[in-house]
Amino acid sequence: MAKDDEEKEKRRRKQFKRMGKILGKVWDLDASFQDRTADDTDPDVVLCLTDIGRRIDEQAYRLGKHGWEDFARDLGGVFNRHAKG
């Protein structure tokens, strides 16, 4: 593995570790944010904190600024959805 690839992988691991810590802190806020309801059938749409955790585990977020923006959009969408509901 080239030095650049090693550095990129190191940054990727650090980013996902930070995302996991953030998710861990908001996990305890309200259990209703954690799970989908029975009528939520599309598995590709982020609707709960569990979906965000799954995406972190799968490393589905891009590396760097764009990945953080995607993470923030998903996290904000979960809270917005539950605030309206």
N, C-alpha and C positions, 0 to 999 in steps of 0.2 A: 504494500500500500504506500503510495507516495505521501510525502510530508503534508502536502495540501489536503489530501483526502483524510489523513489522520486528524488534522486540525479541524476540518469541516465536521467530521464525526464527533469530535470532542465538543464542539459548539452545539451540535444537534443534541447530544446527550444532556448537556447543561440546560438547554432551552426546555426540553421535555421534563426535566427534573423540576425546573421552576414552575412550569405549567401545572405539574402534579401537586406541588406545594400549594399553589393558589387554589386549585380545585379542592384540595383537602380542607382548606380553611373555610370555604363557602359551603362545603358538604353538610356541616352541622347547623347551618342557618335555619333550614326548614325542610323536613322530609318530603314535602310535596314537590320540591325541585328535583328529587332524585330519580323518580320513576315515571314511565309513560303511563297514560291511562289506557283502558281497554280499547278505546276507539282510535288510538294512534297506531296506524298500520304501516306507514312508510318507514322502513328501517334506515334509510339514507338521510332522513331529515333529523337535525339535532333538535330535540324537544325537551331534554332533561339533562341533568348533570351526569347521569350514567352514560349517555351518548357521548358527552365530551370526554369522559374518562376512557371510553372505548377508543375514541379517535386519538387520544394521547398514547394509549398502549399500542395502537397500530402505526404510530408516527405519521398520522395523516396530515398534520399541519406542516406547512413549508418552513424551511429554515429562515430565520431572520425576521425582519420587520413585517413581511407579508404574513408569515405564520402567526405572529403575535396579533396582527389585525384580525385574522380569521378566528383565532381563539377568543379574542375580545368580542367579536361579532356574535359568535355562538353563545358565549356566556351571557352577554347582554340580552340576546334573544330569548334564552331560557327564563331569565328574570322578568323580561317584558311580557312574555306569554303568560306567566303565572300571576303577574300583577294585574293583567287585564281579566284573567279568568276568575 
